[in-house]
Amino acid sequence: VSITDLSVPATVADGLSRTLMLTIANDKLSTAPATGEVLLTGTDGSEFRAAFTDLRVGGKLKFTFRWTARLADPATPATVEWRASAIVDGQQVDGVDAGFTTQVLVKQGKNAK
């Protein structure tokens, strides 16, 4: 099983929600269907998990997660770094841990707190 795509927003304003997408595939050369889970974490403390069962050889699955940006200090922008893992039989079989970030911006205008 491998991670074939990870999609996170480049920027988002504090307090807004966005969709994160993670796609995995079971290689065509695999000998059996795969069962396990995916884990997506952000340096802001966000954690998303989803299980998969009997992903067929050559098959793909897309997972979507809804994330809400929350600045620790509403007056200071921050960067969230994302890491994704695919786990089969309790072992991490693939991971993405570089190059995926979201800039969380200070909320502007009359609705800013």
C-alpha positions in Angstrom: 0.0 0.0 0.0 1.3 3.4 -0.9 0.2 7.0 -0.6 -0.4 8.3 -4.1 -1.8 11.8 -3.3 -2.1 14.2 -0.4 -4.0 17.4 -0.9 -4.1 20.2 1.7 -5.0 23.9 1.3 -2.1 26.3 0.7 -3.7 29.0 2.9 -6.8 29.3 5.1 -8.1 32.0 7.4 -8.3 31.3 11.1 -11.6 29.6 12.1 -12.5 28.4 8.6 -12.9 24.7 7.6 -11.3 23.1 4.6 -11.2 19.5 3.1 -8.0 17.5 3.3 -7.7 14.6 0.8 -5.5 11.5 1.0 -5.4 8.7 -1.6 -3.8 5.3 -1.3 -3.3 2.4 -3.7 -2.6 -1.3 -3.3 0.2 -2.0 -5.8 -0.8 -4.2 -8.8 2.1 -6.5 -7.9 0.7 -7.1 -4.4 -0.2 -10.7 -3.7 -3.3 -10.0 -1.6 -5.9 -7.4 -0.7 -4.7 -5.1 2.1 -6.4 -4.1 5.4 -5.1 -1.3 7.6 -5.5 2.4 8.3 -4.3 5.8 7.2 -3.2 8.5 9.6 -2.9 12.2 8.8 -1.5 14.6 11.4 -0.8 18.3 11.6 1.7 20.2 13.7 -1.3 22.1 15.1 -2.3 18.9 17.0 -4.9 17.7 14.3 -5.2 14.0 13.9 -7.3 12.1 11.4 -7.6 8.3 11.1 -9.5 6.1 8.8 -9.6 2.3 8.3 -9.7 0.3 5.1 -10.5 -3.4 4.7 -9.7 -5.7 1.8 -8.4 -3.0 -0.6 -8.1 -5.1 -3.8 -4.8 -5.6 -5.6 -4.5 -2.6 -8.0 -7.3 -0.7 -6.1 -7.3 2.9 -4.9 -9.1 4.6 -2.0 -9.6 8.3 -1.4 -10.2 9.6 2.1 -11.5 13.1 2.9 -11.2 14.8 6.2 -12.8 18.2 7.3 -10.3 20.4 9.2 -10.9 23.7 10.9 -7.9 26.1 11.2 -7.3 27.3 14.8 -4.5 29.8 15.6 -3.0 29.5 19.0 -2.8 33.3 19.0 -5.5 34.9 16.8 -3.2 37.8 16.1 -0.3 35.7 14.9 -0.3 33.7 11.6 1.1 30.2 11.7 2.2 27.3 9.5 0.8 23.8 9.8 3.0 21.0 8.5 1.1 17.8 7.5 2.3 14.2 7.7 0.5 11.1 6.4 1.1 7.4 7.0 -0.4 4.2 5.6 -0.4 1.3 8.1 -0.9 -2.4 7.2 -0.8 -5.2 9.8 0.4 -2.7 12.4 3.4 -1.6 10.4 3.9 1.7 8.6 4.3 0.8 4.9 4.4 4.3 3.4 4.7 7.9 4.7 4.7 11.4 3.5 6.4 13.9 5.9 7.8 16.8 3.9 6.5 19.5 1.6 2.9 19.7 2.7 2.0 22.9 4.6 -0.9 25.2 5.2 -0.5 28.9 6.1 -3.1 29.8 8.6 -3.8 33.5 8.3 -5.1 36.0 10.8 -8.8 36.7 10.3 -9.3 40.2 8.8 -12.2 42.7 8.9 -15.1 43.3 11.3 -15.6 39.6 12.2 -12.0 39.4 13.5 -11.7 38.7 17.2 
